Amino acid sequence: MRAATHLTFGLLTTSASFSLAGLALHRDWPAVAAALLGSLLPDLDSPRSALGRLVPGAAGALERWRHRTVTHSLLALSTLALLTMPLSQLAPTVYAGLVLGYGSHLLIDCSTLSGVMLF
């Protein structure tokens, strides 16, 4: 899937979730940035991805597990949520945007023919 698709779906998912919670995403630029980053983060396992080209060292290290494996799992989502938990106290909407963006990436990749092994 293309980066533009992940960015768009990440923003839509995060915006819808924020609306359900009575929050306005369009006024919270740090949360928007976090959602955009989160929506691209799982593809860090591919040096050919938009984020992989920006951070080639990390992408090269993650590439050995192949695309859509380790970073495209519920374990990776849980690890991200736990490691960034202190952010939930400092900036809860930024934390929510990051985690929702990451989750949206996994969700939309599950809808493709090749799918994702979430477990």
Protein Blocks (a to p, Z undefined) as FASTA:
>chain_A
ZZklmmmmmmmmmmmmmmmnopafklmmklmmmmmmmmmmmmmmpmkbmklmmmmmlmmm
mmmnoghilmmcfklmmmmmmmmmmmmmmmmmlmmmmmmmmmmmmmmmmmpmnlpafZZ
